[in-house]
Amino acid sequence: MSGPIFKRTRAVVADDCDELGHVNNVRWLAFVGELAGAHAVRRGSDNDTLREQGSIWIVRRHEIDYHRSALPGERIVEETWVEEMAGARSVRHSRFTREADGALLVSAVTTWAYVDAKTQRPRRIPAEMIERFRSASG
């Protein structure tokens, strides 16, 4: 499937950093989740809408590779795209680069499960949702 790339930027703030002075690993994980959420909102699949339809997304697996550190005041380019949606499973990639020089900071792959909001049992991803994430519009 490999849908279009959703892209935005953020500035690293002091609260993102740990005692070593760079973005903390837990914050990187939060950035991955926040970016996925922003992309879902853009595609009309925000959590409130999904819950109204009786479904939610839950994380099944995160794989994160840390390539370089990010420091307070630096601007980060955040990119994400859905590689695959099939059955009840979605595979999403995230990439974070330093705006100033394009250096790769972090890359991640997240496997999501589309589930019933009450039972948390897997549900087939609706064809119209797959199309929204495949489409270049929006």
C-alpha positions as CSV (number, residue, x, y, z in Angstrom):
1,M,0.0,0.0,0.0
2,S,2.6,2.6,1.1
3,G,0.6,5.8,1.5
4,P,1.8,9.4,1.1
5,I,4.2,10.9,3.7
6,F,2.7,13.1,6.4
7,K,5.2,15.8,7.4
8,R,5.5,18.4,10.1
9,T,8.2,20.1,12.3
10,R,8.7,20.6,16.0
11,A,11.3,22.3,18.2
12,V,13.1,20.4,20.9
13,V,12.4,22.0,24.3
14,A,14.2,21.5,27.6
15,D,11.5,19.3,29.0
16,D,12.1,16.8,26.2
17,C,15.6,16.3,27.4
18,D,17.2,14.1,30.1
19,E,20.2,14.5,32.4
20,L,22.5,13.9,29.4
21,G,21.1,17.0,27.7
22,H,19.5,15.3,24.7
23,V,16.0,14.1,23.9
24,N,15.1,11.3,26.2
25,N,14.2,7.9,24.7
26,V,10.7,8.0,26.3
27,R,10.1,11.3,24.6
28,W,11.0,9.8,21.3
29,L,8.4,7.2,21.8
30,A,5.9,9.9,22.7
31,F,6.9,11.8,19.5
32,V,6.1,8.6,17.5
33,G,2.7,8.4,19.0
34,E,1.9,12.1,18.7
35,L,2.9,12.0,15.0
36,A,0.7,9.0,14.3
37,G,-2.2,10.7,16.0
38,A,-1.7,14.0,14.0
39,H,-1.6,12.0,10.8
40,A,-4.8,10.1,11.8
41,V,-6.6,13.3,12.5
42,R,-5.6,14.7,9.1
43,R,-7.0,11.5,7.5
44,G,-10.3,11.8,9.4
45,S,-9.6,8.9,11.8
46,D,-9.2,10.7,15.1
47,N,-9.9,8.8,18.3
48,D,-13.3,10.4,19.0
49,T,-14.5,9.5,15.5
50,L,-13.2,5.9,15.8
51,R,-14.8,5.4,19.2
52,E,-18.2,6.7,17.8
53,Q,-17.8,3.9,15.2
54,G,-16.9,1.4,17.9
55,S,-13.2,0.9,17.1
56,I,-9.8,2.0,18.3
57,W,-6.2,1.5,17.3
58,I,-3.8,-0.1,19.8
59,V,-0.1,-0.5,19.5
60,R,1.1,-4.1,19.1
61,R,4.8,-3.4,18.6
62,H,7.3,-0.5,18.4
63,E,10.8,-0.8,16.9
64,I,12.9,2.3,17.4
65,D,16.4,2.9,16.1
66,Y,18.3,5.8,17.7
67,H,20.8,7.2,15.2
68,R,21.9,10.6,16.6
69,S,21.0,12.9,19.5
70,A,18.7,15.9,19.3
71,L,19.4,18.9,21.6
72,P,17.3,21.7,23.0
73,G,16.5,24.4,20.5
74,E,17.0,22.2,17.5
75,R,14.1,21.8,15.0
76,I,13.1,18.3,13.9
77,V,11.4,17.3,10.8
78,E,8.9,14.5,11.6
79,E,7.6,12.2,8.8
80,T,5.3,9.2,8.9
81,W,3.5,7.0,6.4
82,V,1.5,3.8,6.5
83,E,3.2,1.0,4.6
84,E,0.5,-1.6,4.9
85,M,-3.1,-2.0,6.1
86,A,-4.6,-5.4,5.9
87,G,-7.1,-7.4,8.0
88,A,-6.8,-5.8,11.4
89,R,-3.2,-4.8,11.1
90,S,-1.4,-1.6,10.1
91,V,2.4,-1.0,9.8
92,R,3.5,2.6,10.1
93,H,6.9,4.1,9.7
94,S,8.2,7.3,11.4
95,R,11.4,9.2,10.6
96,F,12.8,12.1,12.5
97,T,15.6,14.3,11.0
98,R,17.4,17.5,12.1
99,E,16.0,20.4,10.0
100,A,19.4,22.2,9.8
101,D,21.3,19.4,8.1
102,G,18.9,16.6,7.4
103,A,20.7,14.2,9.7
104,L,18.7,11.1,10.6
105,L,18.0,11.1,14.3
106,V,15.4,8.4,14.9
107,S,13.5,5.9,12.8
108,A,10.7,3.7,14.0
109,V,8.2,1.1,12.8
110,T,5.0,0.6,14.7
111,T,2.6,-2.3,14.2
112,W,-1.0,-1.2,15.1
113,A,-4.1,-3.4,15.6
114,Y,-7.6,-2.1,14.7
115,V,-9.8,-3.5,17.5
116,D,-13.4,-3.3,18.8
117,A,-13.4,-0.4,21.4
118,K,-15.2,-2.5,24.0
119,T,-13.8,-6.0,23.6
120,Q,-10.4,-5.0,22.1
121,R,-10.8,-8.0,19.8
122,P,-9.4,-7.4,16.3
123,R,-11.7,-6.0,13.6
124,R,-11.2,-5.8,9.9
125,I,-10.0,-2.3,8.8
126,P,-12.8,-0.8,6.7
127,A,-12.0,-0.4,3.0
128,E,-12.8,3.4,3.2
129,M,-10.2,3.9,5.9
130,I,-7.6,2.1,3.9
131,E,-8.4,4.3,0.9
132,R,-8.1,7.5,3.1
133,F,-4.6,6.5,4.1
134,R,-3.7,5.5,0.6
135,S,-4.9,8.7,-1.0
136,A,-2.6,11.6,-1.6
137,S,-5.3,14.2,-0.8
138,G,-5.9,15.6,2.7
